[in-house]
Amino acid sequence: MHEHIAEAVKEPDVVAVPPGAVCLRFETMKLYSALGAVRHLLETGRIEPGDTLVDSSSGIYAHALALACHRYGLKCHIVGSTTVDRTLRVQLEILGATLEQVRPSRNLRLDQNLRVERIGALLEENPGYHWMRQYHDSVHYLGYRDVADLIGKEVPVGPLTLVGAVGTGASTGAIATYLREEGREVTLVGIQPFGSVTFGAEHVTDPDMIIAGIGSSIPFRNVRQELYDRIHWVNFDYAMSGAVGLLRAGGIFAGLSTGAAYLATLWERERDDSRTYVFLAADTGHRYVDSAYAHHSRAAGLGSLRPHEVVRQDELRHPWSAMDWPPREGAPPHGDPLLVPGAA
């Protein structure tokens, strides 16, 4: 019996998806990040029950942090993106978390910058708040060891390719790190939207696309570029097609980042079918019904879709580009070294 719903909700379903892939289907994957971080902060005395934790979120992390705070008797304040919908707002309110949303923006850079600026102002006004810094504090890696252990138990031994959204770096990066520490041969394939600075695609915009949580307009210290072997940049139309295709093929109703990961998985498996492919479905598809699933008649058949294979970021183009990492020429410097757990 679980002591709290957060412990039950975090565990993914492990689902075989033809042809020859495995999906880890989470209701909200970032519960691993939030619960692991909060437990560590409590155990090390950096926070105490009754303290207020604050962070920025496009939605998934907000729910996860609110549940973690509910679990451990902490207060929670979220500076949210406009992608936080009414369903989540009501849940946060009832859980006791407070939410303030920045003004609407269809520009990823402006949306994230506004949230970061507001966090700074909040900390000046409330010096007792603890900023969780999900983008920069490696304490968010800790909870994903359990996911790596689950993959180790559920997925047959042998070479493995892990595919998932890069996001803050603390999911795909952490899972691959822990699997590699256990001696598993892992190729890590990261998913990015066009316009994200994380792997140098800020010069290629996608006005239809803010896939919440998977790209960034600011550098994230938790993204360790050296962990990744391949990067796929996928635009809105192809991510939507991937999500619709996954629902049709496997019955899995998941978010747009999952659609992009599924699409990338199919391509990577076509290039090399000797490995086991595991892709992450970080959240459900409910908040994408109006923006994506309602337009399922426009979805392209996945069998006809192919990426532009490129060797440098200046070759990136819509609707889908893929590249070995690091680039063959002019590779940008790697991100900051991983901080020790709990570092500021």
VOBA-1610 file (N, C-alpha, C; in pm, whole numbers, padded with zeros to 5 digits, always signed):
BEGIN
Met+00085-00119+00000Met+00000+00000+00000Met+00089+00125+00000His+00056+00220-00086His+00132+00344-00091His+00085+00439+00020Glu+00180+00513+00075Glu+00147+00609+00181Glu+00084+00736+00126His+00106+00764+00000His+00054+00888-00061His+00033+00863-00209Ile-00065+00931-00267Ile-00097+00913-00408Ile+00021+00943-00498Ala+00109+01035-00456Ala+00223+01069-00539Ala+00312+00948-00565Glu+00326+00862-00466Glu+00409+00743-00483Glu+00348+00646-00582Ala+00216+00641-00587Ala+00148+00551-00680Ala+00145+00608-00821Val+00116+00738-00833Val+00099+00801-00964Val+00230+00805-01041Lys+00341+00813-00972Lys+00468+00833-01042Lys+00508+00713-01125Glu+00466+00593-01089Glu+00516+00473-01154Glu+00461+00458-01295Pro+00547+00434-01393Pro+00501+00425-01531Pro+00448+00287-01567Asp+00365+00284-01671Asp+00328+00159-01734Asp+00435+00128-01838Val+00478+00003-01842Val+00578-00040-01939Val+00503-00115-02049Val+00500-00058-02169Val+00413-00106-02275Val+00494-00137-02401Ala+00471-00255-02456Ala+00532-00289-02585Ala+00455-00218-02696Val+00528-00151-02783Val+00468-00077-02894Val+00530-00127-03024Pro+00449-00180-03112Pro+00507-00228-03239Pro+00555-00112-03324Pro+00660-00134-03403Pro+00732-00262-03415Pro+00857-00263-03330Gly+00854-00338-03220Gly+00976-00363-03145Gly+01025-00252-03055Ala+00937-00168-03003Ala+00978-00063-02910Ala+00907-00080-02776Val+00959-00013-02676Val+00899-00013-02543Val+00871+00130-02503Cys+00750+00154-02456Cys+00711+00288-02409Cys+00699+00286-02257Leu+00765+00382-02192Leu+00739+00407-02050Leu+00636+00518-02044Arg+00513+00481-02010Arg+00401+00575-02014Arg+00372+00625-01872Phe+00407+00751-01848Phe+00387+00814-01718Phe+00259+00896-01719Glu+00198+00907-01602Glu+00092+01008-01588Glu+00157+01143-01569Thr+00261+01148-01491Thr+00339+01271-01477Thr+00480+01233-01433Met+00572+01226-01528Met+00706+01174-01504Met+00783+01256-01402Lys+00759+01385-01396Lys+00841+01470-01311Lys+00815+01450-01162Leu+00722+01361-01127Leu+00710+01324-00986Leu+00838+01260-00936Tyr+00908+01186-01022Tyr+01037+01129-00980Tyr+01134+01240-00944Ser+01138+01343-01027Ser+01228+01455-01003Ser+01191+01529-00875Ala+01062+01563-00862Ala+01018+01643-00748Ala+01029+01567-00617Leu+00983+01443-00614Leu+00988+01365-00489Leu+01132+01338-00448Gly+01216+01301-00545Gly+01356+01275-00510Gly+01426+01398-00457Ala+01399+01513-00520Ala+01463+01637-00476Ala+01415+01679-00339Val+01284+01675-00317Val+01229+01720-00189Val+01277+01629-00076Arg+01277+01498-00098Arg+01328+01407+00006Arg+01472+01439+00042His+01555+01461-00059His+01696+01492-00033His+01711+01623+00043Leu+01635+01724+00004Leu+01645+01853+00072Leu+01601+01844+00217Leu+01497+01763+00244Leu+01452+01743+00383Leu+01556+01665+00463Glu+01610+01558+00404Glu+01706+01474+00473Glu+01835+01549+00506Thr+01873+01643+00421Thr+01996+01718+00444Thr+01973+01848+00521Gly+01849+01875+00561Gly+01819+01992+00642Gly+01815+02123+00567Arg+01815+02120+00435Arg+01810+02245+00359Arg+01671+02306+00361Ile+01570+02224+00382Ile+01434+02273+00401Ile+01372+02198+00518Glu+01264+02253+00572Glu+01192+02190+00682Glu+01043+02191+00651Pro+00966+02098+00710Pro+00821+02100+00690Pro+00764+02238+00723Gly+00674+02284+00638Gly+00617+02417+00654Gly+00681+02523+00567Asp+00801+02495+00513Asp+00868+02590+00424Asp+00792+02601+00292Thr+00818+02709+00221Thr+00757+02732+00090Thr+00859+02706-00020Leu+00823+02618-00112Leu+00906+02588-00228Leu+00846+02660-00349Val+00932+02717-00430Val+00886+02795-00544Val+00965+02756-00668Asp+00896+02755-00783Asp+00967+02731-00908Asp+00878+02772-01024Ser+00942+02775-01142Ser+00874+02803-01267Ser+00835+02671-01332Ser+00721+02671-01404Ser+00678+02548-01468Ser+00584+02577-01583Ser+00591+02489-01685Ser+00494+02495-01793Ser+00375+02404-01766Gly+00377+02332-01655Gly+00261+02252-01618Gly+00293+02122-01548Ile+00375+02037-01610Ile+00399+01904-01555Ile+00471+01913-01421Tyr+00576+01995-01415Tyr+00651+02006-01291Tyr+00568+02073-01182Ala+00480+02164-01220Ala+00393+02228-01121Ala+00310+02125-01047His+00249+02035-01122His+00168+01930-01060His+00255+01840-00973Ala+00373+01803-01023Ala+00461+01716-00948Ala+00507+01780-00818Leu+00549+01906-00824Leu+00596+01973-00704Leu+00484+01994-00604Ala+00365+02025-00653Ala+00250+02042-00563Ala+00220+01912-00489Leu+00226+01800-00560Leu+00201+01671-00495Leu+00312+01637-00396Ala+00437+01667-00432Ala+00548+01640-00341Ala+00535+01724-00214Cys+00497+01850-00230Cys+00478+01937-00113Cys+00361+01887-00028His+00254+01844-00091His+00140+01787-00018His+00184+01664+00060Arg+00269+01583-00003Arg+00317+01458+00060Arg+00400+01488+00185Tyr+00480+01594+00182Tyr+00576+01618+00290Tyr+00544+01741+00376Gly+00424+01795+00363Gly+00384+01905+00451Gly+00454+02036+00423Leu+00473+02068+00296Leu+00539+02191+00255Leu+00442+02279+00176Lys+00473+02407+00168Lys+00393+02498+00087Lys+00455+02509-00053Cys+00372+02542-00150Cys+00418+02541-00288Cys+00366+02664-00361His+00456+02731-00434His+00416+02845-00516His+00476+02828-00654Ile+00392+02837-00757Ile+00435+02814-00895Ile+00418+02941-00977Val+00522+02976-01051Val+00511+03078-01155Val+00494+03001-01286Gly+00374+03008-01342Gly+00339+02919-01450Gly+00335+02984-01587Ser+00356+02899-01687Ser+00337+02938-01826Ser+00188+02946-01856Thr+00156+03005-01968Thr+00016+03009-02012Thr-00034+02870-02051Thr+00056+02771-02063Thr+00014+02636-02096Thr-00048+02563-01977Val-00043+02622-01857Val-00110+02563-01741Val-00260+02582-01761Asp-00332+02472-01780Asp-00475+02482-01814Asp-00563+02481-01691Arg-00693+02496-01714Arg-00789+02508-01605Arg-00792+02383-01518Thr-00781+02266-01579Thr-00784+02142-01502Thr-00672+02139-01400Leu-00552+02178-01442Leu-00440+02179-01349Leu-00453+02292-01248Arg-00500+02408-01292Arg-00515+02521-01199Arg-00606+02483-01082Val-00716+02415-01111Val-00810+02375-01005Val-00745+02274-00912Gln-00671+02178-00967Gln-00603+02080-00882Gln-00501+02148-00790Leu-00424+02240-00845Leu-00324+02309-00764Leu-00389+02385-00649Glu-00500+02450-00681Glu-00571+02527-00578Glu-00617+02438-00465Ile-00676+02322-00499Ile-00727+02233-00396Ile-00614+02168-00317Leu-00501+02142-00382Leu-00385+02085-00313Leu-00318+02185-00220Gly-00356+02312-00230Gly-00299+02413-00143Gly-00184+02490-00204Ala-00152+02460-00329Ala-00046+02535-00398Ala-00102+02665-00453Thr-00018+02766-00465Thr-00059+02891-00526Thr+00008+02903-00663Leu-00065+02962-00756Leu-00018+02972-00892Leu-00036+03114-00943Glu+00068+03167-01006Glu+00053+03290-01083Glu+00109+03265-01222Gln+00034+03307-01323Gln+00076+03284-01461Gln+00124+03414-01524Val+00230+03402-01603Val+00281+03518-01674Val+00185+03552-01787Arg+00199+03671-01841Arg+00108+03713-01947Arg+00125+03625-02071Pro+00020+03610-02148Pro+00025+03519-02264Pro+00136+03557-02362Ser+00200+03453-02416Ser+00303+03473-02516Ser+00314+03348-02601Arg+00326+03364-02730Arg+00350+03249-02819Arg+00499+03235-02851Asn+00578+03313-02781Asn+00723+03310-02803Asn+00789+03241-02684Leu+00863+03133-02712Leu+00924+03054-02606Leu+01019+03137-02521Arg+01101+03219-02587Arg+01198+03299-02513Arg+01130+03396-02418Leu+01029+03467-02466Leu+00960+03564-02383Leu+00890+03495-02267Asp+00824+03382-02294Asp+00752+03311-02189Asp+00847+03269-02077Gln+00959+03207-02111Gln+01051+03161-02008Gln+01121+03277-01937Asn+01157+03381-02012Asn+01222+03496-01949Asn+01130+03564-01849Leu+01003+03576-01883Leu+00907+03637-01792Leu+00896+03558-01663Arg+00896+03426-01677Arg+00885+03342-01556Arg+01008+03354-01469Val+01126+03354-01531Val+01250+03366-01454Val+01258+03501-01383Glu+01219+03607-01452Glu+01218+03740-01390Glu+01126+03744-01269Arg+01009+03680-01281Arg+00914+03682-01170Arg+00967+03602-01051Ile+01037+03492-01078Ile+01098+03415-00969Ile+01196+03504-00892Gly+01278+03578-00965Gly+01374+03667-00901Gly+01308+03768-00810Ala+01198+03826-00859Ala+01126+03925-00777Ala+01065+03859-00653Leu+01012+03738-00669Leu+00953+03668-00554Leu+01056+03640-00446Leu+01176+03602-00486Leu+01280+03570-00388Leu+01326+03695-00314Glu+01326+03809-00383Glu+01360+03933-00314Glu+01252+03969-00213Glu+01126+03946-00249Glu+01014+03979-00159Glu+01001+03878-00045Asn+01045+03752-00070Asn+01026+03645+00028Asn+01157+03566+00041Pro+01255+03619+00113Pro+01386+03554+00121Pro+01381+03416+00185Gly+01272+03382+00252Gly+01261+03250+00314Gly+01216+03141+00219Tyr+01173+03180+00100Tyr+01132+03080+00001Tyr+01254+02999-00045His+01230+02872-00078His+01337+02790-00137His+01306+02771-00285Trp+01397+02819-00367Trp+01381+02806-00512Trp+01432+02668-00554Met+01345+02588-00613Met+01381+02451-00648Met+01479+02443-00765Arg+01481+02541-00853Arg+01579+02549-00961Arg+01583+02419-01041Gln+01465+02379-01090Gln+01460+02252-01164Gln+01547+02254-01289Tyr+01578+02372-01341Tyr+01662+02381-01461Tyr+01811+02367-01431His+01851+02393-01308His+01993+02411-01279His+02048+02327-01164Asp+01964+02276-01076Asp+02012+02205-00958Asp+02008+02054-00984Ser+02123+01988-00976Ser+02131+01845-01008Ser+02062+01757-00905Val+02010+01814-00800Val+01929+01736-00706Val+01811+01672-00779His+01772+01729-00893His+01659+01674-00968His+01695+01548-01045Tyr+01823+01514-01052Tyr+01864+01388-01112Tyr+01830+01269-01022Leu+01831+01289-00892Leu+01833+01177-00797Leu+01715+01081-00811Gly+01594+01135-00828Gly+01476+01049-00831Gly+01472+00954-00949Tyr+01544+00987-01056Tyr+01535+00905-01177Tyr+01617+00776-01170Arg+01692+00758-01063Arg+01759+00629-01046Arg+01657+00516-01043Asp+01540+00541-00984Asp+01436+00438-00977Asp+01387+00401-01117Val+01381+00500-01208Val+01338+00470-01345Val+01443+00384-01416Ala+01569+00418-01395Ala+01676+00337-01454Ala+01670+00194-01400Asp+01644+00178-01270Asp+01633+00044-01212Asp+01516-00032-01274Leu+01405+00038-01297Leu+01288-00025-01359Leu+01321-00074-01500Ile+01389+00011-01578Ile+01429-00030-01713Ile+01521-00151-01707Gly+01612-00151-01611Gly+01704-00263-01596Gly+01631-00394-01570Lys+01519-00388-01498Lys+01443-00508-01466Lys+01349-00550-01579Glu+01292-00450-01649Glu+01186-00479-01745Glu+01236-00500-01889Val+01348-00441-01922Val+01395-00443-02060Val+01508-00545-02073Pro+01499-00635-02171Pro+01601-00739-02185Pro+01742-00682-02194Val+01838-00759-02146Val+01976-00713-02149Val+02020-00695-02294Gly+02121-00612-02310Gly+02174-00585-02443Gly+02173-00438-02473Pro+02223-00399-02590Pro+02229-00258-02626Pro+02090-00194-02626Leu+02084-00072-02574Leu+01956-00004-02557Leu+01968+00139-02609Thr+01864+00185-02676Thr+01854+00325-02715Thr+01738+00388-02639Leu+01768+00495-02565Leu+01667+00568-02489Leu+01634+00695-02564Val+01504+00718-02587Val+01458+00834-02664Val+01361+00914-02579Gly+01385+01044-02568Gly+01293+01127-02490Gly+01329+01273-02499Ala+01238+01357-02455Ala+01258+01501-02457Ala+01377+01539-02370Val+01458+01632-02419Val+01571+01681-02340Val+01519+01761-02221Gly+01431+01858-02247Gly+01375+01937-02138Gly+01482+01999-02052Thr+01470+01981-01922Thr+01568+02036-01829Thr+01693+01949-01819Gly+01691+01832-01883Gly+01805+01742-01879Gly+01803+01644-01765Ala+01712+01661-01672Ala+01713+01578-01552Ala+01630+01451-01564Ser+01577+01421-01681Ser+01506+01295-01700Ser+01589+01205-01790Thr+01595+01239-01919Thr+01673+01155-02010Thr+01820+01148-01969Gly+01875+01263-01933Gly+02016+01264-01893Gly+02042+01179-01770Ala+01954+01190-01671Ala+01973+01114-01547Ala+01953+00965-01569Ile+01848+00928-01641Ile+01821+00785-01663Ile+01937+00720-01737Ala+01986+00786-01843Ala+02099+00731-01917Ala+02223+00720-01829Thr+02246+00820-01745Thr+02362+00818-01655Thr+02358+00697-01563Tyr+02243+00674-01499Tyr+02234+00563-01405Tyr+02240+00428-01475Leu+02182+00416-01594Leu+02192+00291-01669Leu+02337+00263-01707Arg+02407+00367-01751Arg+02547+00349-01789Arg+02633+00312-01668Glu+02601+00368-01554Glu+02675+00334-01433Glu+02662+00186-01399Glu+02549+00126-01437Glu+02526-00017-01412Glu+02584-00104-01522Gly+02653-00043-01618Gly+02720-00119-01722Gly+02639-00141-01848Arg+02522-00076-01858Arg+02438-00093-01977Arg+02493-00010-02092Glu+02495-00067-02213Glu+02532+00010-02331Glu+02411+00090-02375Val+02418+00222-02363Val+02303+00309-02388Val+02339+00416-02490Thr+02258+00427-02594Thr+02260+00541-02684Thr+02146+00633-02644Leu+02176+00760-02624Leu+02075+00855-02578Leu+02037+00949-02690Val+01908+00948-02724Val+01854+01032-02831Val+01762+01136-02768Gly+01796+01263-02786Gly+01718+01372-02726Gly+01626+01437-02827Ile+01508+01479-02779Ile+01409+01547-02862Ile+01406+01695-02826Gln+01409+01779-02929Gln+01405+01924-02911Gln+01304+01986-03008Pro+01245+02101-02970Pro+01169+02180-03067Pro+01263+02277-03139Phe+01227+02317-03257Phe+01299+02427-03322Phe+01282+02553-03236Gly+01385+02635-03234Gly+01382+02758-03154Gly+01449+02745-03020Ser+01481+02622-02977Ser+01545+02601-02848Ser+01695+02627-02857Val+01750+02693-02754Val+01893+02723-02752Val+01977+02605-02704Thr+01913+02505-02644Thr+01986+02402-02571Thr+02089+02332-02659Phe+02053+02299-02782Phe+02147+02238-02875Phe+02162+02322-03002Gly+02142+02452-02989Gly+02179+02544-03095Gly+02081+02556-03210Ala+01949+02554-03180Ala+01849+02567-03287Ala+01767+02695-03273Glu+01822+02794-03202Glu+01745+02917-03179Glu+01721+02996-03306His+01798+02969-03411His+01784+03045-03535His+01673+02990-03626Val+01613+02878-03590Val+01505+02818-03670Val+01378+02819-03586Thr+01286+02906-03617Thr+01168+02923-03534Thr+01054+02834-03581Asp+00960+02811-03491Asp+00838+02739-03523Asp+00724+02812-03452Pro+00654+02900-03523Pro+00552+02982-03457Pro+00438+02902-03398Asp+00417+02780-03446Asp+00306+02698-03394Asp+00345+02616-03273Met+00471+02621-03235Met+00521+02523-03140Met+00577+02584-03014Ile+00505+02566-02905Ile+00572+02565-02776Ile+00533+02430-02717Ile+00616+02327-02742Ile+00591+02199-02676Ile+00640+02219-02533Ala+00545+02234-02444Ala+00578+02276-02308Ala+00682+02184-02246Gly+00789+02246-02198Gly+00884+02174-02116Gly+00998+02105-02187Ile+00999+02098-02323Ile+01106+02020-02386Ile+01214+02106-02449Gly+01187+02236-02467Gly+01288+02325-02524Gly+01313+02442-02431Ser+01412+02522-02467Ser+01448+02632-02378Ser+01500+02752-02455Ser+01468+02869-02404Ser+01525+02992-02458Ser+01642+03040-02374Ile+01671+02969-02265Ile+01782+03004-02176Ile+01864+02878-02149Pro+01994+02891-02120Pro+02075+02772-02092Pro+02030+02703-01963Phe+02024+02571-01966Phe+01991+02491-01849Phe+02117+02418-01804Arg+02160+02440-01680Arg+02282+02377-01631Arg+02265+02227-01612Asn+02139+02180-01597Asn+02117+02037-01580Asn+02128+01959-01711Val+02136+02029-01822Val+02156+01960-01950Val+02306+01938-01970Arg+02347+01812-01967Arg+02486+01776-01992Arg+02494+01727-02136Gln+02539+01813-02225Gln+02536+01780-02367Gln+02615+01654-02400Glu+02719+01628-02323Glu+02805+01513-02354Glu+02734+01379-02331Leu+02619+01379-02265Leu+02546+01255-02243Leu+02471+01208-02367Tyr+02446+01299-02462Tyr+02359+01270-02575Tyr+02439+01226-02698Asp+02382+01130-02771Asp+02446+01077-02891Asp+02378+01123-03019Arg+02250+01155-03012Arg+02174+01200-03128Arg+02071+01302-03078Ile+02040+01401-03164Ile+01936+01499-03135Ile+01840+01504-03253His+01710+01507-03222His+01605+01526-03323His+01531+01654-03291Trp+01516+01740-03392Trp+01433+01860-03380Trp+01306+01835-03460Val+01190+01847-03395Val+01063+01812-03458Val+00967+01929-03443Asn+00899+01966-03553Asn+00805+02078-03543Asn+00667+02031-03500Phe+00576+02126-03487Phe+00444+02097-03433Phe+00370+01994-03517Asp+00365+02013-03647Asp+00287+01924-03733Asp+00335+01779-03724Tyr+00466+01759-03722Tyr+00517+01623-03716Tyr+00502+01563-03576Ala+00516+01645-03472Ala+00493+01596-03336Ala+00348+01555-03318Met+00257+01637-03371Met+00115+01602-03366Met+00088+01473-03442Ser+00147+01457-03559Ser+00130+01335-03637Ser+00182+01214-03561Gly+00296+01231-03493Gly+00350+01123-03412Gly+00260+01084-03298Ala+00202+01184-03230Ala+00113+01157-03117Ala-00013+01085-03164Val-00070+01132-03275Val-00189+01068-03330Val-00156+00926-03376Gly-00041+00910-03441Gly+00001+00778-03487Gly+00021+00681-03372Leu+00077+00729-03261Leu+00097+00644-03143Leu-00037+00601-03084Leu-00131+00694-03077Leu-00263+00660-03024Leu-00331+00554-03113Arg-00318+00570-03243Arg-00379+00473-03335Arg-00311+00336-03327Ala-00178+00337-03319Ala-00105+00210-03324Ala-00102+00138-03191Gly-00086+00216-03083Gly-00065+00154-02953Gly-00170+00187-02849Gly-00266+00276-02882Gly-00367+00314-02785Gly-00316+00403-02674Ile-00197+00458-02691Ile-00136+00541-02586Ile-00166+00687-02615Phe-00233+00751-02520Phe-00275+00891-02531Phe-00176+00975-02452Ala-00086+01042-02523Ala+00023+01111-02456Ala+00046+01247-02520Gly+00140+01323-02463Gly+00164+01460-02506Gly+00243+01469-02636Leu+00261+01593-02681Leu+00328+01616-02808Leu+00475+01574-02805Ser+00541+01590-02693Ser+00681+01546-02687Ser+00691+01396-02707Thr+00591+01323-02661Thr+00588+01178-02682Thr+00568+01146-02828Gly+00482+01223-02896Gly+00464+01202-03039Gly+00594+01219-03114Ala+00671+01322-03077Ala+00801+01344-03140Ala+00898+01231-03106Ala+00896+01184-02982Ala+00985+01075-02942Ala+00951+00945-03014Tyr+00822+00920-03032Tyr+00780+00800-03105Tyr+00826+00806-03250Leu+00810+00922-03311Leu+00854+00941-03449Leu+01005+00917-03461Ala+01081+00974-03368Ala+01226+00954-03370Ala+01264+00808-03346Thr+01189+00741-03258Thr+01215+00601-03230Thr+01197+00515-03355Leu+01091+00540-03429Leu+01067+00464-03551Leu+01183+00481-03650Trp+01233+00606-03662Trp+01343+00632-03755Trp+01472+00566-03707Glu+01502+00580-03579Glu+01625+00521-03527Glu+01623+00369-03541Arg+01507+00309-03518Arg+01498+00164-03532Arg+01512+00121-03678Glu+01464+00204-03769Glu+01481+00173-03911Glu+01628+00174-03949Arg+01704+00263-03886Arg+01848+00270-03915Arg+01924+00154-03853Asp+01878+00104-03737Asp+01948-00004-03667Asp+01847-00079-03581Asp+01807-00197-03626Asp+01706-00273-03551Asp+01768-00378-03460Ser+01898-00368-03434Ser+01966-00466-03350Ser+01957-00431-03201Arg+01902-00313-03169Arg+01897-00265-03033Arg+01754-00266-02981Thr+01739-00257-02850Thr+01607-00235-02789Thr+01585-00086-02777Tyr+01466-00039-02815Tyr+01433+00103-02812Tyr+01330+00130-02703Val+01363+00224-02616Val+01273+00267-02509Val+01248+00415-02526Phe+01121+00455-02538Phe+01091+00597-02546Phe+01000+00638-02431Leu+01013+00763-02391Leu+00943+00815-02273Leu+00818+00891-02313Ala+00707+00858-02247Ala+00583+00934-02259Ala+00565+01006-02126Ala+00610+01130-02121Ala+00625+01201-01994Ala+00493+01244-01931Asp+00388+01260-02014Asp+00259+01303-01961Asp+00149+01252-02054Thr+00025+01271-02010Thr-00089+01229-02091Thr-00122+01336-02194Gly-00215+01305-02283Gly-00247+01396-02391Gly-00358+01495-02363His-00408+01498-02241His-00529+01576-02214His-00514+01725-02243Arg-00401+01783-02211Arg-00389+01927-02231Arg-00360+01964-02377Tyr-00345+01862-02462Tyr-00320+01887-02604Tyr-00441+01855-02692Val-00556+01831-02630Val-00673+01793-02708Val-00711+01901-02808Asp-00728+02024-02761Asp-00772+02132-02850Asp-00664+02175-02947Ser-00539+02183-02899Ser-00432+02235-02984Ser-00380+02134-03084Ala-00395+02004-03056Ala-00334+01903-03142Ala-00431+01792-03182Tyr-00481+01717-03085Tyr-00560+01599-03119Tyr-00687+01632-03196Ala-00745+01748-03170Ala-00867+01785-03242Ala-00843+01799-03392His-00717+01811-03430His-00682+01826-03572His-00625+01696-03629His-00667+01584-03574His-00608+01456-03613His-00629+01422-03760Ser-00730+01482-03823Ser-00751+01454-03965Ser-00634+01507-04051Arg-00557+01601-03995Arg-00442+01657-04067Arg-00315+01574-04047Ala-00320+01476-03958Ala-00200+01401-03924Ala-00149+01324-04046Ala-00019+01330-04066Ala+00044+01258-04177Ala+00070+01114-04137Gly+00068+01025-04236Gly+00105+00887-04210Gly+00253+00878-04176Leu+00286+00809-04069Leu+00423+00811-04019Leu+00520+00738-04112Gly+00470+00643-04187Gly+00558+00568-04276Gly+00622+00651-04384Ser+00561+00767-04413Ser+00615+00852-04520Ser+00707+00961-04469Leu+00722+00974-04337Leu+00797+01085-04280Leu+00944+01047-04259Arg+01032+01135-04299Arg+01176+01114-04284Arg+01240+01245-04239Pro+01342+01237-04152Pro+01410+01359-04111Pro+01515+01402-04213His+01553+01529-04205His+01672+01577-04275His+01790+01540-04187Glu+01876+01453-04237Glu+01997+01418-04162Glu+02101+01525-04190Val+02145+01594-04084Val+02237+01706-04100Val+02362+01681-04017Val+02465+01763-04042Val+02590+01748-03967Val+02623+01873-03887Arg+02553+01984-03911Arg+02575+02108-03836Arg+02442+02176-03815Gln+02437+02261-03710Gln+02311+02328-03680Gln+02267+02426-03788Asp+02360+02480-03865Asp+02319+02575-03968Asp+02247+02506-04085Glu+02242+02373-04082Glu+02168+02298-04183Glu+02028+02259-04136Leu+01993+02292-04013Leu+01863+02253-03959Leu+01749+02317-04037Arg+01643+02239-04061Arg+01526+02294-04127Arg+01403+02211-04094His+01289+02276-04111His+01161+02212-04090His+01139+02104-04195Pro+01053+02009-04162Pro+00976+01993-04039Pro+01044+01905-03933Trp+01155+01841-03974Trp+01220+01745-03884Trp+01365+01732-03927Ser+01455+01752-03834Ser+01598+01735-03861Ser+01658+01646-03752Ala+01760+01572-03790Ala+01828+01483-03695Ala+01978+01493-03718Met+02053+01476-03609Met+02197+01494-03618Met+02268+01413-03511Asp+02381+01351-03549Asp+02469+01291-03449Asp+02524+01402-03362Trp+02544+01371-03234Trp+02597+01471-03142Trp+02727+01422-03081Pro+02830+01508-03071Pro+02829+01648-03111Pro+02841+01664-03261Pro+02813+01785-03312Pro+02824+01808-03456Pro+02966+01781-03504Arg+02979+01747-03629Arg+03111+01715-03683Arg+03200+01838-03691Glu+03139+01955-03714Glu+03217+02078-03724Glu+03155+02184-03634Gly+03238+02261-03570Gly+03189+02375-03494Gly+03101+02338-03377Ala+03130+02225-03312Ala+03048+02185-03199Ala+03055+02289-03090Pro+02939+02330-03033Pro+02942+02426-02922Pro+03001+02362-02798Pro+03050+02440-02706Pro+03104+02382-02583Pro+02997+02307-02507His+03040+02204-02437His+02945+02130-02355His+02892+02219-02244Gly+02777+02174-02188Gly+02719+02248-02077Gly+02807+02238-01954Asp+02766+02307-01849Asp+02841+02302-01725Asp+02848+02160-01671Pro+02955+02123-01604Pro+02961+01991-01540Pro+02846+01976-01443Leu+02801+01852-01426Leu+02692+01825-01335Leu+02730+01868-01194Leu+02643+01941-01132Leu+02669+01985-00995Leu+02651+01868-00900Val+02714+01874-00786Val+02690+01770-00686Val+02548+01785-00636Pro+02481+01673-00599Pro+02342+01682-00555Pro+02324+01786-00445Gly+02223+01868-00465Gly+02191+01971-00367Gly+02266+02100-00385Ala+02356+02105-00483Ala+02433+02230-00502Ala+02341+02341-00548Ala+02377+02463-00513Ala+02293+02578-00551Ala+02308+02606-00699
//
